[in-house]
Amino acid sequence: MNFALLFFPALVAALAHSPEIDNGVLQQFLSGTDFSVNAIDFDANGLPKGKCDALERPSITDEYPHLIEMLETAAKIPLDSEPVQRFIPPAYRTQAQLNTVKQVFTNVAGLLKDPSGFPDIPIHVTCDTQYHCESERYDVGSWTEVTRRMNFCLRFFQISTAKVIKCQKSDWLDLYDSKSRALIHEFMHVSQYGNKDDVTDKEGNSIYGAVKCSELANGKIKDTNPDLAFNNADNFAWLMLNYYYQVKCGYSIPL
């Protein structure tokens, strides 16, 4: 089971249990607003509750164009960039390893732009505020691999859209957070993409947020192997976000 933390957006997924969802027939993913022909369906797939309503659904789908732009920018990130130094652990700072990350970003952007090329990846989107949403402050969403369920909690709908975020030199990186980062966080859990986890420290606390993710990658969390950062979904979400705004704003953004 994975929980997306702090502030993040739209698509959410969960690595977990119980076949409460029948995968059913896969449909095309993201063709306009006709959800009846999308591989990512919003009908709760037979669940007694969880169907996204008329306000929740566009809150999710309206973020897709912003996420695509971020992913396509991050797919060009160079090895010597500041975000790589911040969020990728030293042992994985090689061109070969970075290329695997860039390929994930490219693949997710491709899926969002042209779902017809990905016929075997059903994702059932739900908006059940009781499903893996125990912490109102931290639980944004979850991805359950077995049932292919991406569920959004109330916290998700309280996060800003990337559309309203502006470059401000006085701001630190957390203030650039948006639903787009939350989305790629959840996509990083999906086995066909990143297949990453939510890494925890020795006390069992999940490592989320720009500062904690950078500390993890650079060996600043006591008794926690920095190499674990390369298996932490949020590290890649912040990597994408950091590089995108560094390019867009034209300056280094402090943690």
Secondary structure as UniProt FT lines:
FT   TURN            32..33
FT   HELIX           35..37
FT   STRAND          40..41
FT   HELIX           44..46
FT   TURN            54..55
FT   HELIX           56..61
FT   TURN            62..63
FT   HELIX           64..74
FT   TURN            75..76
FT   TURN            79..80
FT   HELIX           82..87
FT   HELIX           90..92
FT   HELIX           95..113
FT   HELIX           115..117
FT   TURN            119..120
FT   STRAND          123..126
FT   TURN            129..130
FT   TURN            136..138
FT   STRAND          141..144
FT   TURN            145..148
FT   STRAND          149..152
FT   HELIX           154..157
FT   HELIX           162..164
FT   TURN            169..170
FT   HELIX           173..176
FT   HELIX           179..187
FT   TURN            188..189
FT   TURN            191..194
FT   TURN            202..203
FT   HELIX           210..217
FT   TURN            218..219
FT   TURN            222..223
FT   HELIX           226..231
FT   HELIX           233..249
//
